[in-house]
Amino acid sequence: MHSLQVAATDHALHQAATLLPPYMTVGDRKTRIEYQVETRARVCDRWVRLWRGLVANQSDSEELKLRIRKSRERTMERLEATYMPELGTLPAPQRTELLIALEAVTDIESWARMRELFGLSFEEARAVWTQAIDRLLPPTPPA
């Protein structure tokens, strides 16, 4: 049963990764934020149930813990690539702290809380994330 769960998780994570559009590393701040939020929101809306099952069953499985960690690392890499113009203005420790905060704000459970607990529409939840990210990021340096 465990092997089946790991295989199903691998399949789902691979499918999710192939559905993601490429990173947006160019463009103005507003465009990059909107693109990243839209992309992340769609992933979260589609995969929240699977994610919850994965997290709930990880305690006895190093393989599942590894997949969760890799998934979070990919999210951090995507955030870093998208917001490098702003993050690049910060010293390494502050950049890491901000990436952690951005990942926490845009975590799948954050999305689920906004949609399920607070009853926000897709568009309303997206607007919350957009505003939060814009407020967290340092000013964009001049081009």
C-alpha positions in Angstrom: 0.0 0.0 0.0 2.9 2.3 0.9 4.6 1.8 -2.5 1.3 2.5 -4.3 0.9 5.7 -2.3 4.5 6.8 -3.2 3.9 6.0 -6.9 0.6 7.9 -6.9 2.3 10.9 -5.3 5.1 10.8 -7.8 2.6 10.6 -10.7 0.6 13.5 -9.3 3.7 15.7 -8.6 5.0 15.0 -12.1 1.7 15.9 -13.6 1.5 19.1 -11.6 5.0 20.1 -12.6 4.4 19.5 -16.3 1.2 21.6 -16.2 3.1 24.6 -14.7 3.9 27.3 -17.2 7.5 28.5 -17.2 8.8 30.9 -14.7 8.3 34.6 -15.5 11.6 36.2 -14.8 11.2 39.3 -17.0 8.5 42.0 -17.0 7.5 44.6 -14.6 6.7 43.9 -10.9 2.9 43.9 -11.3 3.0 41.5 -14.3 5.4 39.1 -12.5 3.3 39.2 -9.3 0.0 38.6 -11.2 1.6 35.8 -13.2 3.1 34.0 -10.2 -0.1 34.4 -8.2 -2.3 33.1 -11.0 -0.1 30.1 -11.6 0.2 29.3 -7.9 -3.5 29.8 -7.2 -4.4 27.4 -10.1 -2.0 24.7 -8.7 -3.4 25.1 -5.2 -7.0 25.0 -6.2 -6.5 21.8 -8.2 -4.2 19.9 -5.9 -5.2 20.8 -2.3 -7.0 17.5 -1.6 -4.0 15.4 -2.8 -1.6 17.7 -0.8 -3.6 17.1 2.4 -3.5 13.4 1.9 0.2 13.5 1.2 0.9 15.6 4.4 -1.4 13.4 6.5 0.4 10.2 5.5 4.0 11.5 5.7 4.7 10.6 9.3 5.6 7.0 8.5 7.3 7.6 5.2 10.7 9.1 4.5 9.8 8.9 0.8 6.7 11.1 1.2 8.6 13.5 3.5 11.2 13.8 0.7 8.5 14.6 -1.9 7.0 17.3 0.3 10.4 18.8 0.9 11.2 18.7 -2.9 7.8 20.3 -3.7 8.4 23.1 -1.3 12.0 23.6 -2.7 10.6 23.9 -6.2 8.1 26.5 -5.0 11.0 28.5 -3.3 13.0 28.3 -6.6 10.1 29.6 -8.5 9.6 32.5 -6.1 13.3 33.3 -6.1 13.4 33.3 -9.9 10.3 35.4 -10.3 11.2 38.0 -7.7 15.0 38.2 -8.2 15.0 41.9 -9.2 13.6 42.7 -5.7 15.3 39.9 -3.8 18.6 40.8 -5.3 18.6 44.0 -3.5 18.8 42.2 -0.1 21.7 40.6 1.8 21.5 36.8 1.7 20.1 36.3 5.2 17.2 38.8 4.5 16.6 37.3 1.1 16.2 33.9 2.6 13.9 35.2 5.3 11.7 36.9 2.7 11.6 33.8 0.6 10.4 31.8 3.6 7.7 34.4 4.2 6.6 34.4 0.6 6.4 30.6 0.6 4.4 30.6 3.8 2.0 33.3 2.4 1.5 31.3 -0.8 1.4 27.9 0.8 -1.4 25.5 -0.4 -3.0 25.6 3.1 -3.0 29.4 3.0 -5.0 29.1 -0.2 -7.3 26.5 1.2 -8.0 28.7 4.3 -8.9 31.7 2.2 -11.2 29.6 0.0 -12.8 27.3 2.5 -12.7 29.0 5.9 -13.1 32.6 4.8 -15.2 31.8 1.7 -13.2 33.9 -0.7 -13.8 33.5 -4.4 -10.9 32.5 -6.6 -10.5 36.2 -7.6 -10.7 37.5 -4.1 -8.1 35.0 -2.8 -5.8 35.9 -5.7 -6.2 39.6 -4.8 -5.2 38.9 -1.2 -2.1 37.1 -2.3 -1.2 39.8 -4.8 -1.5 42.6 -2.2 0.5 40.6 0.4 3.4 39.8 -2.0 3.5 43.4 -3.2 3.7 44.6 0.4 6.4 42.1 1.4 8.7 42.7 -1.5 11.3 45.5 -1.3 11.1 48.2 -4.0 12.0 47.1 -7.5 15.3 48.7 -8.5 15.3 51.0 -11.5 15.9 49.2 -14.8 
